[in-house]
Each structure stands twice: as structure tokens, then as C-alpha cells.
Amino acid sequence: MSDDLLNWVIVPVLIFLSRLTDVTLATLRNIFIHKGFRKVVPFVGFFEVLIWLIAMKQVMGHVDNWVAYLAWAGGFATGTYVGMRIEERLALGNQVIRIITSESDCDELVRMLRESNHGLTVVDGMGAKGPVKLLFTIVARKDIKGILARIEEIQPNAFYTIEDVRSAEHGVFNKGGNGSPIKRLFIGSK
């Protein structure tokens, strides 16, 4: 193998792939920390740093190669994107959906959420334009798209917000769903 091929193609490709992998792991590690998955974080961090050291050694061994620097930066950017996409597909954790509707009759929406075994709290309130109903439910992230589709179908004018929930205890939670996180990663959610 020629030195030019090694220095200008093979090494930059390996640096890019190493950075892509270690930054993907770093992105997932940060997301896992935020979501409270403490048991997996040290293992992810171990491999993240090991791969980073290997990539850094290659860059330092080829300091005169500007393509290696581009590969380093490109791997970083791509790794961030790939890490976020993987986490999105895994859909770990829960989210709270806060639904605010000015319609006095939200019985069908309440019935749908309760029949699908989602815990629900309903509160009467006063909005900017008059009386409102506030509905609060905690939903597994993997189920969010389906629940939102049903909300749009039943109450198309309802206002809602969604936030991540770090933990939730002692409530009514739907245990069904779209299978394991690994299955969702490779197959996607329904």
C-alpha cells in the first residue's frame, strides 16, 4: 500500500469513523445521564474514551495532514447527528402531555386516554378566552405519536405541550407498546 493512499485516504477515513463512533456514544451517554439511565452510562463512557484515544493517536501521528483534521471535524458533526437519531429511535423514557381545550365537552378524549390505560388528571381552569379543561397524562415516548394522532382526531383544536419526565412513580401507566428499545432502533416504531 502506498504511503499517499495510507496518509490521505485510509487514515482520514479511520479517523472519521472513530470520531463518528465516539461522538455518537458521547451523545447517547449525555442523553442517558439526562434520562437517569445510570447503570449503562459508565460502559458507554468507557468505550467512548477508548475510541477517542485511538482517534487522537492517529491525528497526533499525522499532524501535517490537513485531511485528518477535516475527518476529525466531520466525524464529530456526523456522530452528534447519528447519536441524536439513535436516541430518537430508541424513544426511551416518559413524557408528560398537557392538553388544554376550550371545548367544554372533552369526554371522548378523556374516555380514549383512560381506555388506553393512560393515567389522567383533569382540571377545570380559566384561559385567556374563558373556561378550559386541562388534561395531564404521562406517556411512554414510544407511544407519543399514536396518542397525539388520537388527540388531533378527537380534539383538533386542543392546545398541548410535551415535556420529558425524568421519573414518575405511583401512577397509572400503560405497559403495552411498541416492543423493546433495540427493536425500535432497527425496525422503528409503528
C-alpha positions in Angstrom: 0.0 0.0 0.0 1.4 3.4 -0.9 2.2 6.0 1.7 -0.1 8.5 -0.1 -3.0 6.2 0.0 -2.5 5.5 3.7 -1.9 9.1 4.7 -4.5 10.8 2.5 -7.3 8.2 2.4 -7.1 5.3 4.9 -6.0 7.3 8.0 -8.6 10.1 7.5 -11.4 7.5 6.9 -10.4 5.7 10.1 -10.3 9.0 12.0 -13.7 9.9 10.6 -15.2 6.5 11.6 -13.6 6.6 15.0 -14.9 10.1 15.7 -18.3 9.2 14.4 -18.4 6.3 16.8 -17.1 8.0 19.9 -19.2 11.2 19.5 -22.3 9.0 18.9 -21.5 7.2 22.1 -20.9 10.6 23.9 -24.2 11.9 22.6 -26.0 8.8 23.8 -24.2 8.9 27.2 -25.3 12.5 27.8 -28.9 11.6 26.9 -28.8 8.6 29.2 -27.5 10.7 32.0 -30.3 13.2 31.5 -32.9 10.4 31.5 -31.5 8.7 34.6 -30.1 5.5 33.0 -27.1 5.5 35.3 -26.2 1.8 35.0 -25.4 1.9 31.3 -23.5 5.3 31.4 -20.1 4.0 32.7 -19.9 1.3 30.0 -20.8 3.7 27.2 -18.2 6.2 28.6 -15.5 3.5 28.7 -15.9 2.7 25.0 -16.3 6.4 24.1 -13.0 7.3 25.7 -11.2 4.3 24.4 -12.2 5.1 20.8 -11.4 8.8 21.3 -7.8 7.9 22.4 -7.3 5.7 19.3 -8.6 8.5 17.0 -6.5 11.1 18.8 -3.3 9.0 18.5 -3.9 8.9 14.7 -4.4 12.6 14.4 -1.3 13.3 16.5 0.7 10.9 14.4 -0.4 12.7 11.3 -0.2 16.4 12.4 0.9 17.5 8.9 -2.2 16.0 7.2 -5.0 18.6 6.9 -7.4 15.9 5.6 -7.1 14.2 9.1 -8.4 17.4 10.7 -11.3 17.6 8.3 -12.1 13.9 9.0 -11.9 14.7 12.8 -14.4 17.6 12.4 -16.6 15.7 10.0 -16.7 12.7 12.3 -17.7 14.9 15.3 -20.6 16.5 13.4 -21.8 13.3 11.9 -21.5 11.5 15.3 -23.7 14.1 17.0 -26.4 13.7 14.4 -26.2 9.9 14.4 -26.4 9.8 18.2 -29.5 12.0 18.3 -31.1 9.9 15.6 -30.4 6.7 17.5 -31.8 8.1 20.7 -34.9 9.3 18.8 -35.4 5.7 17.5 -34.9 4.2 20.9 -37.6 6.5 22.4 -36.5 5.9 26.0 -38.4 7.4 28.9 -41.7 9.1 29.5 -43.2 12.4 28.6 -46.0 14.4 30.1 -48.6 15.7 27.7 -50.5 18.8 28.9 -53.7 19.2 26.9 -55.7 22.4 27.2 -59.0 22.6 25.4 -61.6 25.3 25.5 -64.3 22.9 24.5 -66.5 22.1 27.4 -67.1 18.6 26.2 -63.8 16.7 26.3 -65.4 13.4 27.5 -64.4 11.5 24.3 -60.8 12.5 24.8 -60.9 11.6 28.5 -62.5 8.2 27.6 -59.9 7.5 25.0 -57.0 8.1 27.3 -58.5 6.1 30.2 -59.5 3.2 27.9 -55.9 3.1 26.6 -54.9 2.8 30.3 -53.1 6.1 30.5 -53.3 7.8 33.8 -55.1 11.1 33.5 -55.8 14.1 35.6 -58.5 16.6 34.6 -58.6 20.1 36.0 -61.1 22.9 35.3 -59.3 26.2 34.6 -59.7 29.7 33.2 -57.9 30.5 30.0 -57.5 33.8 28.1 -60.8 33.3 26.3 -62.8 31.6 29.0 -63.2 28.3 30.8 -60.9 25.5 29.8 -60.2 21.9 30.7 -56.6 20.9 31.5 -55.7 17.2 31.0 -52.4 15.8 32.2 -51.1 12.4 31.2 -47.7 10.7 31.3 -47.0 8.6 28.3 -44.0 6.5 27.2 -42.1 8.3 24.4 -42.6 5.3 22.2 -46.4 5.9 22.4 -46.4 9.7 21.8 -47.1 9.7 18.1 -50.2 7.4 18.5 -51.6 9.4 21.3 -51.1 12.7 19.5 -52.8 11.3 16.4 -55.8 10.4 18.5 -55.8 13.8 20.2 -55.8 15.5 16.8 -58.6 13.3 15.6 -60.8 13.8 18.7 -60.0 17.4 19.6 -58.3 19.0 16.6 -58.3 22.5 18.2 -56.8 21.4 21.5 -53.6 23.1 22.6 -51.0 20.7 24.0 -47.4 20.7 25.3 -45.0 17.9 25.8 -42.1 17.7 28.2 -39.6 15.0 29.2 -40.2 13.3 32.6 -37.1 12.1 34.4 -39.1 9.8 36.7 -42.7 9.0 37.6 -44.0 6.8 40.4 -47.3 5.6 41.8 -49.4 6.4 38.8 -51.4 4.6 36.2 -49.1 3.7 33.3 -49.8 1.9 30.1 -47.5 -1.2 29.9 -48.2 -2.0 26.3 -46.3 -0.5 23.5 -44.0 -1.0 20.5 -41.6 -3.6 21.8 -38.1 -3.2 23.1 -35.9 -0.2 22.5 -33.5 -2.3 20.4 -36.3 -3.4 18.2 -37.4 0.2 17.7 -33.8 1.1 16.9 -33.6 -1.3 14.0 -37.2 -1.6 12.9 -38.7 1.7 14.0 -42.0 2.3 15.8 -45.4 1.6 14.3 
